[in-house]
Amino acid sequence: MGQKISARELAAATPSGRDRVIDLLRVASLGTVVLGHWLMAAVTVDDDGRAAVGNLLAVEPELQLLTWVLQIMPVFFFVGGFSHALSYRSLTRRTGGPAYALFLRARLQRLLRPTMLFVAVWGAGALALQLGGHGGALADVAARLVAQPLWFIGIYLAMVAFTPPLLRLHERYGWGAFAALVAAAATVDVLRFAAGVPYVEFLNFGFVWLAVHQLGFLRADGRLRLHVPWALAAAGLAGAVALVACGPYPLSMVGMPGEKISNMAPPTAALLCHGMWLIGAVELLRGPMTRLVARPRVWRTVIAANGVAMTAFLWHLTAMLGVYGAMLALHVPLPEPAGAGWWLQVPLRIAAAAALTALLVAVFRKAEQPAAPAAPAVPAAPVTAPAARRGTGPAAALGVTLTLFGVLGLSMVGFGGLLDGRSAVLVAVRVTAPVTVAMCAAGWLLVERAGRRTAAKTA
C-alpha cells in the first residue's frame, strides 16, 4: 500500500509545464457553487411550526442577475474538457492504443468513490429515519434537497464517456466540432419552442454541456489565444442578452422553483451563450491568475483544496441543512428571507456551514484520496495489446451509462422515497429511489471490473 503525499510535497513536485490556472479554476468554480447554494437557501417556519426551504432568488427576483456571474458550472465543465483531453492522450500513448475502460476507471475513481459513499450514507440514514418513523418536515426536505447536486455528477459522467469520440472529432475538425454542437443546441431550442416537439429539449443536456466541454479541448491545444477570448465573451454575452430579452428564456441562469421554462433543466441556448461569455472572461484573466498561483502558499492551498473538492461539494448541502436544523432545535429565530435581520445572519450561517462541511470532509475524505499503489497500474513503456482491451469497452460503456442515469434519477427523486414509492420522470421514464440507487451501484461495479481487467491484461 502506498503512502499518502502531503499538499506541500505535491506542490514541490509540480512539473514546470503544468497549467496551474486549470487547477485554480476547478477549485474556484466548485467553491462558487457551494457559496451560492449556502446563500440562496431561505428556510422559513410557518405558523404550525413546519419548516420549508425556499430560494432567495424567488424572494428577491432582481438578484437573479447575479446568476450571470455566479452560475459558474460551465467553467468547471470547460476545465473538465481540458483535463480529459490531456489524460486520454497520455493514456493512449502509454498503452500503445485506445484504452477506453482504463480511461473511464482512471477518471471516475475520484469522482464516483466519494459519490457512492455519499449515496450509501444518505440512503442508509434516510431508510433508518423512515423505518423508525422519525422523519419531519426539515428531514424530508433535506432527504430530497441533498441529492439535487448529483445532476452535476451525471453530466460529468457523460463528458467522460464521450471524450474519446469527441476528441477525435476535435482533432479532425477543430472549431468545426464546437460549432456543430452549438448548431445542434440551437436547433433543439427551435424544435422545442417553435415547433413544440415533445421531449426534444432533453437532447440539450448533451449538446449544451458537451459544447462547453469541447472548448476545453480547444484550450488544451492552445487555440484560445490572442483575440479568441474577447470574441467568445462578446458573442456569448450578446447572444445571452438577446435571447433573454427577445425570447422565451428567463433571466436566471439557475433553476427557479415553479418556473415553466428553465435555462438549466434542460439547458438552453441562453445558458450556452452564458457559458461562452464566462469562459471567454476567465481566459482574459489568465495572466493575473497565472501570477497568483505561482505563489507557493497559494499553490499549496489550491492543491489541498483540489484534494477534497468533490467531497466538500457532495456534503455542503448536508452541512447547510444541519446548521438550519440546529437553529430550529435551539429555537434561534429565523428572520424573514431577504430582510435586514436575515442578511445580518448570513455571515454566521455561512461560517457555521463551512465549519460543519470541514468536519464532514475530515470524516469522508479518504474516499476521494485512495492511497497510491506501490507500483503503477499502467506500464510506463508502450505496449501493444489489442486483445487485452477487447470486451472491456462495452462493459465500461454500459457501466457509465447505468451510473449516469442512476445519479441523474436520484438527483430528481431524492432519498425521501425509498419506502413509499415516490418517483420522478427521467427523460420519458419514471424511476424510483431504490431503482436509481441500484443503477448507481451496478454501473460503478461494471466500470471498476472493466478497468481492472484491462489493467491486468496490459500490465
C-alpha positions in Angstrom: 0.0 0.0 0.0 1.4 3.4 -1.0 1.8 6.4 1.3 -0.3 9.5 1.0 1.5 12.6 -0.2 1.0 15.9 1.5 0.0 19.1 -0.3 3.4 20.6 0.4 5.1 17.6 -1.2 2.8 17.7 -4.2 3.4 21.4 -4.6 7.2 20.9 -4.5 6.9 18.1 -7.1 4.7 20.1 -9.5 6.1 19.8 -13.1 7.2 23.1 -14.6 4.9 22.7 -17.5 1.7 22.2 -15.5 -1.1 24.6 -16.2 -1.9 25.7 -12.7 -4.7 28.0 -13.7 -6.8 25.0 -14.6 -6.4 23.7 -11.0 -7.4 27.1 -9.7 -10.4 27.3 -11.9 -11.6 23.9 -10.8 -11.4 24.9 -7.1 -12.9 28.3 -7.7 -15.8 27.1 -9.7 -16.9 24.5 -7.2 -16.3 26.9 -4.3 -18.6 29.5 -6.0 -21.3 26.9 -6.4 -21.1 25.9 -2.8 -21.2 29.5 -1.6 -24.1 30.2 -3.9 -26.1 27.3 -2.5 -25.5 28.5 1.0 -26.6 32.0 0.2 -29.7 31.1 -1.8 -31.2 28.8 0.8 -34.0 30.5 2.6 -35.5 28.4 5.4 -38.8 29.6 6.9 -41.2 28.2 9.5 -44.9 28.5 9.2 -47.5 29.1 12.0 -47.8 25.4 12.6 -44.0 25.1 13.1 -43.3 23.3 9.9 -40.1 24.2 8.1 -39.8 24.9 4.4 -36.7 25.6 2.2 -37.2 28.4 -0.3 -34.9 30.2 -2.8 -33.6 33.7 -2.1 -33.8 34.5 -5.9 -37.5 33.8 -5.8 -38.0 36.1 -2.9 -35.9 38.9 -4.5 -36.2 38.4 -8.3 -33.9 41.3 -9.0 -31.0 39.3 -7.6 -31.3 36.8 -10.4 -29.0 39.0 -12.5 -26.2 37.8 -10.1 -26.5 34.3 -11.7 -24.9 35.7 -14.8 -21.7 35.7 -12.8 -22.3 33.1 -10.1 -23.6 30.3 -12.4 -20.1 29.1 -12.9 -20.7 25.4 -13.7 -19.8 26.0 -17.4 -16.2 26.8 -16.2 -16.0 23.5 -14.3 -17.0 21.6 -17.4 -14.6 23.6 -19.5 -11.8 22.6 -17.1 -13.0 19.0 -17.4 -12.6 19.1 -21.2 -9.0 20.4 -20.8 -8.1 17.7 -18.3 -9.8 14.9 -20.2 -8.0 15.7 -23.4 -4.6 15.6 -21.7 -5.5 12.4 -19.7 -6.8 10.4 -22.6 -3.9 11.3 -24.9 -1.4 10.4 -22.2 -3.0 7.1 -21.5 -3.2 6.1 -25.2 0.5 6.9 -25.6 1.4 4.8 -22.6 -0.7 1.8 -23.6 0.1 1.9 -27.3 -3.6 2.5 -28.4 -7.1 3.4 -27.2 -7.9 2.1 -23.7 -11.5 3.2 -23.1 -12.1 1.2 -20.0 -8.8 2.3 -18.4 -9.6 5.9 -19.2 -13.1 5.6 -17.6 -11.8 4.0 -14.5 -8.9 6.4 -14.1 -11.1 9.5 -14.5 -14.1 8.2 -12.5 -12.3 6.8 -9.4 -12.0 10.1 -7.6 -15.5 11.1 -8.8 -17.5 8.0 -8.0 -15.9 6.7 -4.9 -16.9 9.8 -2.8 -20.3 9.9 -4.6 -21.1 6.2 -3.9 -20.1 6.7 -0.3 -22.4 9.7 -0.1 -25.3 7.7 -1.7 -24.7 4.8 0.8 -24.6 7.0 3.9 -27.6 9.2 3.0 -29.5 6.1 1.7 -29.0 4.2 4.9 -29.8 7.3 7.1 -33.0 8.1 5.2 -34.0 4.5 5.3 -33.4 4.3 9.1 -35.5 7.5 9.6 -38.4 6.2 7.5 -38.4 2.8 9.2 -38.3 4.4 12.7 -40.9 7.0 11.8 -38.6 9.8 12.9 -38.9 12.0 9.9 -40.0 15.6 10.0 -40.6 18.5 7.7 -37.0 19.6 7.5 -35.7 16.0 7.4 -38.0 15.2 4.5 -36.9 18.3 2.6 -33.3 17.5 3.4 -33.6 14.0 2.0 -34.8 15.5 -1.2 -32.5 18.5 -1.5 -29.2 16.9 -0.7 -29.5 14.7 -3.8 -30.2 17.6 -6.2 -26.5 18.5 -6.9 -26.0 14.9 -8.2 -27.2 16.1 -11.6 -23.7 17.6 -12.0 -22.1 14.2 -11.4 -24.4 12.7 -14.1 -23.4 15.3 -16.7 -19.8 15.0 -15.8 -20.0 11.2 -16.4 -21.4 11.8 -19.8 -18.5 14.1 -20.6 -16.0 11.5 -19.6 -17.9 8.8 -21.6 -17.9 10.9 -24.8 -14.4 12.2 -24.5 -12.7 9.7 -26.9 -15.1 10.2 -29.9 -15.5 13.9 -29.4 -11.7 14.3 -29.0 -11.3 12.6 -32.4 -13.8 15.0 -33.9 -12.0 17.9 -32.4 -8.6 16.7 -33.8 -10.2 16.4 -37.2 -12.4 19.5 -37.4 -11.2 21.8 -34.6 -13.6 24.7 -34.2 -16.0 23.0 -36.6 -16.8 20.3 -34.0 -17.7 23.0 -31.4 -19.7 24.9 -34.0 -21.7 21.7 -34.8 -22.6 21.2 -31.1 -23.7 24.9 -30.9 -25.8 24.5 -34.0 -27.4 21.3 -32.6 -28.3 23.1 -29.3 -29.9 26.0 -31.2 -31.8 23.6 -33.4 -33.2 21.8 -30.3 -34.5 25.0 -28.9 -36.1 25.9 -32.3 -37.8 22.5 -32.3 -38.8 22.9 -28.7 -40.2 26.4 -28.7 -41.2 27.0 -32.3 -42.4 23.5 -33.3 -43.4 22.1 -30.0 -41.7 18.8 -30.5 -42.1 16.8 -27.3 -39.0 15.6 -25.3 -36.6 17.1 -27.8 -35.4 19.6 -25.1 -33.6 16.8 -23.2 -31.1 16.4 -26.0 -29.6 19.7 -24.8 -28.4 18.0 -21.7 -25.8 16.7 -24.1 -25.4 19.3 -26.8 -25.1 22.4 -24.4 -22.7 20.9 -21.9 -20.6 19.0 -24.4 -20.2 22.2 -26.4 -18.7 23.8 -23.3 -16.6 20.7 -22.7 -15.4 21.0 -26.3 -14.0 24.4 -25.6 -11.7 22.7 -23.0 -10.3 20.6 -25.9 -9.5 23.8 -27.8 -7.9 25.2 -24.6 -5.7 22.1 -24.3 -4.4 22.6 -27.9 -3.7 26.3 -27.3 -6.4 27.6 -29.6 -8.0 30.1 -27.2 -5.2 32.6 -27.5 -4.9 36.1 -29.0 -8.4 37.7 -29.6 -10.4 34.5 -29.2 -11.4 35.1 -25.5 -12.6 38.6 -26.4 -14.7 37.1 -29.3 -16.1 34.4 -27.1 -17.0 36.8 -24.3 -18.6 39.3 -26.6 -20.5 36.8 -28.7 -21.7 34.9 -25.7 -22.8 37.9 -23.7 -24.6 39.5 -26.7 -26.3 36.2 -27.5 -27.5 35.7 -23.9 -28.8 39.2 -23.6 -30.6 38.9 -27.0 -32.2 35.6 -26.2 -33.4 36.6 -22.7 -34.7 40.0 -24.0 -36.4 38.7 -27.1 -37.1 35.0 -26.5 -38.9 32.8 -24.0 -35.8 32.4 -21.8 -35.9 33.5 -18.2 -33.4 35.9 -16.6 -32.0 33.4 -14.1 -29.2 31.1 -15.2 -30.1 28.7 -12.4 -33.3 26.8 -11.9 -36.1 28.6 -10.1 -39.0 26.9 -8.2 -42.2 26.8 -10.2 -40.9 28.3 -13.4 -42.4 27.0 -16.7 -39.1 27.3 -18.6 -35.7 26.9 -17.0 -32.3 27.7 -18.5 -30.8 24.8 -16.6 -33.1 21.8 -16.7 -33.0 21.2 -19.6 -30.2 23.6 -20.6 -31.0 26.1 -23.3 -29.1 28.1 -25.9 -29.2 31.0 -23.5 -27.2 29.0 -20.9 -24.7 28.0 -23.7 -24.2 31.7 -24.6 -23.7 32.4 -20.9 -21.1 29.7 -20.7 -19.3 31.1 -23.7 -19.0 34.6 -22.3 -18.0 33.3 -18.9 -15.2 31.1 -20.4 -14.1 34.0 -22.5 -13.9 36.2 -19.4 -11.8 33.8 -17.3 -9.5 33.3 -20.3 -9.0 37.0 -20.4 -7.8 36.8 -16.7 -5.3 34.0 -17.4 -2.3 36.3 -16.9 -3.3 37.5 -13.4 -4.4 34.0 -12.4 -1.0 32.6 -13.6 0.9 35.1 -11.4 -1.4 34.3 -8.4 -0.9 30.5 -8.5 2.9 31.0 -9.0 3.0 32.0 -5.3 4.0 28.9 -3.2 1.4 29.4 -0.5 -1.4 30.0 -2.9 -0.4 26.9 -4.9 -0.3 24.7 -1.8 -3.8 25.9 -0.9 -5.1 25.1 -4.4 -3.6 21.6 -4.3 -5.0 20.9 -0.8 -8.5 22.2 -1.9 -8.4 20.1 -5.1 -7.8 17.0 -2.9 -11.1 17.4 -1.1 -13.2 19.4 -3.6 -15.6 16.7 -4.6 -16.2 15.5 -1.0 -16.9 19.1 0.0 -19.3 19.6 -2.9 -21.2 16.4 -2.1 -21.7 17.3 1.6 -22.1 21.1 1.6 -25.9 21.0 1.4 -26.0 18.4 4.3 -23.9 20.9 6.3 -26.1 23.8 5.5 -29.3 22.0 6.4 -27.6 20.7 9.5 -27.0 24.4 10.6 -30.6 25.3 10.0 -31.7 22.1 11.9 -29.6 23.1 14.8 -31.0 26.7 14.8 -34.5 25.3 14.8 -33.7 22.8 17.6 -32.2 25.7 19.7 -35.1 27.9 18.9 -33.0 30.5 17.2 -35.3 32.9 15.4 -35.3 32.7 11.5 -35.8 36.2 10.1 -37.9 36.8 7.0 -35.7 35.9 4.0 -34.0 39.0 2.3 -34.9 41.2 5.3 -32.3 43.1 7.3 -32.1 40.5 10.1 -31.7 37.7 7.5 -28.8 39.4 5.9 -27.2 40.0 9.2 -27.3 36.3 9.9 -25.8 35.3 6.6 -22.1 35.5 7.6 -22.7 33.5 10.8 -24.7 30.8 8.9 -22.1 30.5 6.2 -19.3 30.3 8.7 -21.2 27.6 10.6 -21.9 25.7 7.3 -18.2 25.9 6.3 -17.1 24.6 9.7 -19.6 21.7 9.5 -18.5 20.9 5.9 -14.9 20.8 7.0 -15.9 18.3 9.7 -17.7 16.1 7.1 -14.7 16.3 4.8 -12.4 15.2 7.6 -14.7 12.1 8.1 -15.2 11.2 4.4 -12.2 12.5 2.6 -10.5 9.1 2.4 -12.9 8.0 -0.3 -11.6 10.8 -2.5 -7.9 10.2 -1.7 -7.2 6.5 -2.0 -3.6 5.6 -1.2 -1.3 5.5 -4.2 -0.5 1.9 -5.4 3.0 0.7 -4.7 3.5 0.1 -8.5 1.9 1.9 -11.4 -1.3 0.3 -12.7 -0.3 1.1 -16.3 3.3 0.4 -17.5 5.3 3.4 -18.5 6.6 1.7 -21.7 4.1 1.5 -24.6 2.6 -1.9 -25.0 0.5 -3.3 -27.9 -2.3 -5.4 -26.5 -5.5 -5.1 -28.6 -6.7 -8.4 -27.2 -6.4 -7.1 -23.7 -8.9 -4.3 -24.4 -11.4 -6.5 -26.3 -14.6 -6.9 -24.5 -13.9 -4.3 -21.7 -15.0 -1.2 -23.7 -18.7 -2.2 -24.0 -18.8 -3.2 -20.3 -17.3 0.1 -19.3 -19.7 2.0 -21.5 -22.7 0.1 -20.1 -21.4 0.8 -16.6 -21.0 4.5 -17.1 -24.5 4.7 -18.7 -26.1 3.0 -15.8 -24.3 5.2 -13.3 -25.1 8.3 -15.3 -28.9 7.6 -15.4 -28.8 6.4 -11.8 -27.3 9.7 -10.4 -29.5 11.8 -12.6 -32.6 10.0 -11.4 -31.5 10.2 -7.8 -31.0 13.9 -8.2 -34.7 14.2 -9.2 -36.4 11.8 -6.7 -34.0 12.2 -3.7 -33.6 9.9 -0.8 -37.1 10.5 0.7 -38.9 7.9 -1.4 -37.0 4.8 -0.5 -40.1 3.1 1.0 -43.2 5.0 -0.2 -42.6 4.5 -3.9 -42.0 8.2 -4.7 -41.0 8.6 -8.3 -39.8 11.2 -10.9 -39.7 11.2 -14.7 -36.2 10.9 -16.1 -36.4 11.9 -19.7 -39.5 9.8 -20.5 -39.0 7.0 -18.0 -40.5 7.0 -14.5 -37.9 6.0 -11.8 -37.9 5.5 -8.1 -35.2 6.0 -5.5 -34.4 2.3 -5.0 -34.1 1.8 -8.7 -31.7 4.7 -9.1 -29.5 3.6 -6.2 -29.3 0.1 -7.7 -28.3 1.6 -11.1 -25.6 3.7 -9.5 -24.1 0.6 -7.7 -24.3 -1.7 -10.7 -22.8 0.9 -13.1 -19.9 1.6 -10.7 -19.1 -2.1 -10.3 -19.1 -2.6 -14.1 -16.7 0.3 -14.6 -14.4 -0.9 -11.9 -14.4 -4.5 -13.2 -13.8 -3.5 -16.8 -10.9 -1.2 -15.8 -9.3 -3.8 -13.5 -9.5 -6.4 -16.3 -7.9 -4.1 -18.8 -5.2 -3.0 -16.4 -4.3 -6.6 -15.5 -4.1 -7.6 -19.2 -1.9 -4.7 -20.2 0.4 -5.0 -17.2 
